[in-house]
Amino acid sequence: MSVSIQAAEQPRALALPTASAADAALWLTATVLLAALAYYFLGYDQGAVSVFGSDTHVHEFVHDARHFLGFPCH
């Protein structure tokens, strides 16, 4: 009785992106600033402030998002 043993194939290494810590910090900072600006924009407009003249399109566009984030309306 003979037993043949085959060598198992080695798994291939995954190619990881080469990003430095400075690049990651820059992207994180930019993302946080953009999110804070969007949060401020959503929280500041309560219908009394009009960006485009005398209409309240911005307020109506983000109305449900304001309620979801906990801002009072009207």
Phi and psi in radians as a Rosetta constraint file:
Dihedral C 1 N 2 CA 2 C 2 CIRCULARHARMONIC -2.024 0.35
Dihedral N 2 CA 2 C 2 N 3 CIRCULARHARMONIC 2.473 0.35
Dihedral C 2 N 3 CA 3 C 3 CIRCULARHARMONIC -2.040 0.35
Dihedral N 3 CA 3 C 3 N 4 CIRCULARHARMONIC 2.220 0.35
Dihedral C 3 N 4 CA 4 C 4 CIRCULARHARMONIC -1.847 0.35
Dihedral N 4 CA 4 C 4 N 5 CIRCULARHARMONIC 2.318 0.35
Dihedral C 4 N 5 CA 5 C 5 CIRCULARHARMONIC -1.999 0.35
Dihedral N 5 CA 5 C 5 N 6 CIRCULARHARMONIC 2.171 0.35
Dihedral C 5 N 6 CA 6 C 6 CIRCULARHARMONIC -1.786 0.35
Dihedral N 6 CA 6 C 6 N 7 CIRCULARHARMONIC 2.466 0.35
Dihedral C 6 N 7 CA 7 C 7 CIRCULARHARMONIC -1.275 0.35
Dihedral N 7 CA 7 C 7 N 8 CIRCULARHARMONIC 2.360 0.35
Dihedral C 7 N 8 CA 8 C 8 CIRCULARHARMONIC -1.306 0.35
Dihedral N 8 CA 8 C 8 N 9 CIRCULARHARMONIC 2.519 0.35
Dihedral C 8 N 9 CA 9 C 9 CIRCULARHARMONIC -1.249 0.35
Dihedral N 9 CA 9 C 9 N 10 CIRCULARHARMONIC 2.481 0.35
Dihedral C 9 N 10 CA 10 C 10 CIRCULARHARMONIC -1.360 0.35
Dihedral N 10 CA 10 C 10 N 11 CIRCULARHARMONIC 2.389 0.35
Dihedral C 10 N 11 CA 11 C 11 CIRCULARHARMONIC -1.179 0.35
Dihedral N 11 CA 11 C 11 N 12 CIRCULARHARMONIC 2.552 0.35
Dihedral C 11 N 12 CA 12 C 12 CIRCULARHARMONIC -1.358 0.35
Dihedral N 12 CA 12 C 12 N 13 CIRCULARHARMONIC 2.542 0.35
Dihedral C 12 N 13 CA 13 C 13 CIRCULARHARMONIC -1.332 0.35
Dihedral N 13 CA 13 C 13 N 14 CIRCULARHARMONIC 2.470 0.35
Dihedral C 13 N 14 CA 14 C 14 CIRCULARHARMONIC -1.368 0.35
Dihedral N 14 CA 14 C 14 N 15 CIRCULARHARMONIC 2.458 0.35
Dihedral C 14 N 15 CA 15 C 15 CIRCULARHARMONIC -1.431 0.35
Dihedral N 15 CA 15 C 15 N 16 CIRCULARHARMONIC 2.057 0.35
Dihedral C 15 N 16 CA 16 C 16 CIRCULARHARMONIC -1.691 0.35
Dihedral N 16 CA 16 C 16 N 17 CIRCULARHARMONIC 2.512 0.35
Dihedral C 16 N 17 CA 17 C 17 CIRCULARHARMONIC -1.150 0.35
Dihedral N 17 CA 17 C 17 N 18 CIRCULARHARMONIC 2.546 0.35
Dihedral C 17 N 18 CA 18 C 18 CIRCULARHARMONIC -1.723 0.35
Dihedral N 18 CA 18 C 18 N 19 CIRCULARHARMONIC 1.617 0.35
Dihedral C 18 N 19 CA 19 C 19 CIRCULARHARMONIC -2.114 0.35
Dihedral N 19 CA 19 C 19 N 20 CIRCULARHARMONIC 2.318 0.35
Dihedral C 19 N 20 CA 20 C 20 CIRCULARHARMONIC -1.457 0.35
Dihedral N 20 CA 20 C 20 N 21 CIRCULARHARMONIC 2.923 0.35
Dihedral C 20 N 21 CA 21 C 21 CIRCULARHARMONIC -1.140 0.35
Dihedral N 21 CA 21 C 21 N 22 CIRCULARHARMONIC -0.572 0.35
Dihedral C 21 N 22 CA 22 C 22 CIRCULARHARMONIC -1.172 0.35
Dihedral N 22 CA 22 C 22 N 23 CIRCULARHARMONIC -0.697 0.35
Dihedral C 22 N 23 CA 23 C 23 CIRCULARHARMONIC -1.111 0.35
Dihedral N 23 CA 23 C 23 N 24 CIRCULARHARMONIC -0.755 0.35
Dihedral C 23 N 24 CA 24 C 24 CIRCULARHARMONIC -1.115 0.35
Dihedral N 24 CA 24 C 24 N 25 CIRCULARHARMONIC -0.717 0.35
Dihedral C 24 N 25 CA 25 C 25 CIRCULARHARMONIC -1.142 0.35
Dihedral N 25 CA 25 C 25 N 26 CIRCULARHARMONIC -0.672 0.35
Dihedral C 25 N 26 CA 26 C 26 CIRCULARHARMONIC -1.131 0.35
Dihedral N 26 CA 26 C 26 N 27 CIRCULARHARMONIC -0.799 0.35
Dihedral C 26 N 27 CA 27 C 27 CIRCULARHARMONIC -1.121 0.35
Dihedral N 27 CA 27 C 27 N 28 CIRCULARHARMONIC -0.709 0.35
Dihedral C 27 N 28 CA 28 C 28 CIRCULARHARMONIC -1.120 0.35
Dihedral N 28 CA 28 C 28 N 29 CIRCULARHARMONIC -0.754 0.35
Dihedral C 28 N 29 CA 29 C 29 CIRCULARHARMONIC -1.105 0.35
Dihedral N 29 CA 29 C 29 N 30 CIRCULARHARMONIC -0.790 0.35
Dihedral C 29 N 30 CA 30 C 30 CIRCULARHARMONIC -1.112 0.35
Dihedral N 30 CA 30 C 30 N 31 CIRCULARHARMONIC -0.705 0.35
Dihedral C 30 N 31 CA 31 C 31 CIRCULARHARMONIC -1.159 0.35
Dihedral N 31 CA 31 C 31 N 32 CIRCULARHARMONIC -0.745 0.35
Dihedral C 31 N 32 CA 32 C 32 CIRCULARHARMONIC -1.142 0.35
Dihedral N 32 CA 32 C 32 N 33 CIRCULARHARMONIC -0.727 0.35
Dihedral C 32 N 33 CA 33 C 33 CIRCULARHARMONIC -1.122 0.35
Dihedral N 33 CA 33 C 33 N 34 CIRCULARHARMONIC -0.731 0.35
Dihedral C 33 N 34 CA 34 C 34 CIRCULARHARMONIC -1.132 0.35
Dihedral N 34 CA 34 C 34 N 35 CIRCULARHARMONIC -0.721 0.35
Dihedral C 34 N 35 CA 35 C 35 CIRCULARHARMONIC -1.152 0.35
Dihedral N 35 CA 35 C 35 N 36 CIRCULARHARMONIC -0.702 0.35
Dihedral C 35 N 36 CA 36 C 36 CIRCULARHARMONIC -1.153 0.35
Dihedral N 36 CA 36 C 36 N 37 CIRCULARHARMONIC -0.671 0.35
Dihedral C 36 N 37 CA 37 C 37 CIRCULARHARMONIC -1.140 0.35
Dihedral N 37 CA 37 C 37 N 38 CIRCULARHARMONIC -0.740 0.35
Dihedral C 37 N 38 CA 38 C 38 CIRCULARHARMONIC -1.138 0.35
Dihedral N 38 CA 38 C 38 N 39 CIRCULARHARMONIC -0.713 0.35
Dihedral C 38 N 39 CA 39 C 39 CIRCULARHARMONIC -1.110 0.35
Dihedral N 39 CA 39 C 39 N 40 CIRCULARHARMONIC -0.735 0.35
Dihedral C 39 N 40 CA 40 C 40 CIRCULARHARMONIC -1.116 0.35
Dihedral N 40 CA 40 C 40 N 41 CIRCULARHARMONIC -0.752 0.35
Dihedral C 40 N 41 CA 41 C 41 CIRCULARHARMONIC -1.083 0.35
Dihedral N 41 CA 41 C 41 N 42 CIRCULARHARMONIC -0.728 0.35
Dihedral C 41 N 42 CA 42 C 42 CIRCULARHARMONIC -1.186 0.35
Dihedral N 42 CA 42 C 42 N 43 CIRCULARHARMONIC -0.658 0.35
Dihedral C 42 N 43 CA 43 C 43 CIRCULARHARMONIC -1.402 0.35
Dihedral N 43 CA 43 C 43 N 44 CIRCULARHARMONIC -0.452 0.35
Dihedral C 43 N 44 CA 44 C 44 CIRCULARHARMONIC -1.381 0.35
Dihedral N 44 CA 44 C 44 N 45 CIRCULARHARMONIC -0.704 0.35
Dihedral C 44 N 45 CA 45 C 45 CIRCULARHARMONIC -1.390 0.35
Dihedral N 45 CA 45 C 45 N 46 CIRCULARHARMONIC 1.940 0.35
Dihedral C 45 N 46 CA 46 C 46 CIRCULARHARMONIC -2.025 0.35
Dihedral N 46 CA 46 C 46 N 47 CIRCULARHARMONIC 0.415 0.35
Dihedral C 46 N 47 CA 47 C 47 CIRCULARHARMONIC 1.621 0.35
Dihedral N 47 CA 47 C 47 N 48 CIRCULARHARMONIC -0.444 0.35
Dihedral C 47 N 48 CA 48 C 48 CIRCULARHARMONIC -1.412 0.35
Dihedral N 48 CA 48 C 48 N 49 CIRCULARHARMONIC -0.453 0.35
Dihedral C 48 N 49 CA 49 C 49 CIRCULARHARMONIC -1.717 0.35
Dihedral N 49 CA 49 C 49 N 50 CIRCULARHARMONIC 2.200 0.35
Dihedral C 49 N 50 CA 50 C 50 CIRCULARHARMONIC -1.999 0.35
Dihedral N 50 CA 50 C 50 N 51 CIRCULARHARMONIC 2.236 0.35
Dihedral C 50 N 51 CA 51 C 51 CIRCULARHARMONIC -1.461 0.35
Dihedral N 51 CA 51 C 51 N 52 CIRCULARHARMONIC -0.596 0.35
Dihedral C 51 N 52 CA 52 C 52 CIRCULARHARMONIC -1.988 0.35
Dihedral N 52 CA 52 C 52 N 53 CIRCULARHARMONIC 0.750 0.35
Dihedral C 52 N 53 CA 53 C 53 CIRCULARHARMONIC 1.782 0.35
Dihedral N 53 CA 53 C 53 N 54 CIRCULARHARMONIC -2.356 0.35
Dihedral C 53 N 54 CA 54 C 54 CIRCULARHARMONIC -1.707 0.35
Dihedral N 54 CA 54 C 54 N 55 CIRCULARHARMONIC 0.201 0.35
Dihedral C 54 N 55 CA 55 C 55 CIRCULARHARMONIC -1.747 0.35
Dihedral N 55 CA 55 C 55 N 56 CIRCULARHARMONIC 2.955 0.35
Dihedral C 55 N 56 CA 56 C 56 CIRCULARHARMONIC -2.119 0.35
Dihedral N 56 CA 56 C 56 N 57 CIRCULARHARMONIC 0.711 0.35
Dihedral C 56 N 57 CA 57 C 57 CIRCULARHARMONIC -1.076 0.35
Dihedral N 57 CA 57 C 57 N 58 CIRCULARHARMONIC -0.676 0.35
Dihedral C 57 N 58 CA 58 C 58 CIRCULARHARMONIC -1.122 0.35
Dihedral N 58 CA 58 C 58 N 59 CIRCULARHARMONIC -0.768 0.35
Dihedral C 58 N 59 CA 59 C 59 CIRCULARHARMONIC -1.080 0.35
Dihedral N 59 CA 59 C 59 N 60 CIRCULARHARMONIC -0.808 0.35
Dihedral C 59 N 60 CA 60 C 60 CIRCULARHARMONIC -1.195 0.35
Dihedral N 60 CA 60 C 60 N 61 CIRCULARHARMONIC -0.564 0.35
Dihedral C 60 N 61 CA 61 C 61 CIRCULARHARMONIC -1.171 0.35
Dihedral N 61 CA 61 C 61 N 62 CIRCULARHARMONIC -0.635 0.35
Dihedral C 61 N 62 CA 62 C 62 CIRCULARHARMONIC -1.883 0.35
Dihedral N 62 CA 62 C 62 N 63 CIRCULARHARMONIC 0.282 0.35
Dihedral C 62 N 63 CA 63 C 63 CIRCULARHARMONIC -1.006 0.35
Dihedral N 63 CA 63 C 63 N 64 CIRCULARHARMONIC -0.891 0.35
Dihedral C 63 N 64 CA 64 C 64 CIRCULARHARMONIC -1.185 0.35
Dihedral N 64 CA 64 C 64 N 65 CIRCULARHARMONIC -0.604 0.35
Dihedral C 64 N 65 CA 65 C 65 CIRCULARHARMONIC -1.132 0.35
Dihedral N 65 CA 65 C 65 N 66 CIRCULARHARMONIC -0.632 0.35
Dihedral C 65 N 66 CA 66 C 66 CIRCULARHARMONIC -1.089 0.35
Dihedral N 66 CA 66 C 66 N 67 CIRCULARHARMONIC -0.786 0.35
Dihedral C 66 N 67 CA 67 C 67 CIRCULARHARMONIC -1.119 0.35
Dihedral N 67 CA 67 C 67 N 68 CIRCULARHARMONIC -0.710 0.35
Dihedral C 67 N 68 CA 68 C 68 CIRCULARHARMONIC -1.084 0.35
Dihedral N 68 CA 68 C 68 N 69 CIRCULARHARMONIC -0.637 0.35
Dihedral C 68 N 69 CA 69 C 69 CIRCULARHARMONIC -1.458 0.35
Dihedral N 69 CA 69 C 69 N 70 CIRCULARHARMONIC -0.086 0.35
Dihedral C 69 N 70 CA 70 C 70 CIRCULARHARMONIC 1.635 0.35
Dihedral N 70 CA 70 C 70 N 71 CIRCULARHARMONIC 0.185 0.35
Dihedral C 70 N 71 CA 71 C 71 CIRCULARHARMONIC -1.426 0.35
Dihedral N 71 CA 71 C 71 N 72 CIRCULARHARMONIC 2.392 0.35
Dihedral C 71 N 72 CA 72 C 72 CIRCULARHARMONIC -1.319 0.35
Dihedral N 72 CA 72 C 72 N 73 CIRCULARHARMONIC 2.589 0.35
Dihedral C 72 N 73 CA 73 C 73 CIRCULARHARMONIC -2.169 0.35
Dihedral N 73 CA 73 C 73 N 74 CIRCULARHARMONIC 2.587 0.35
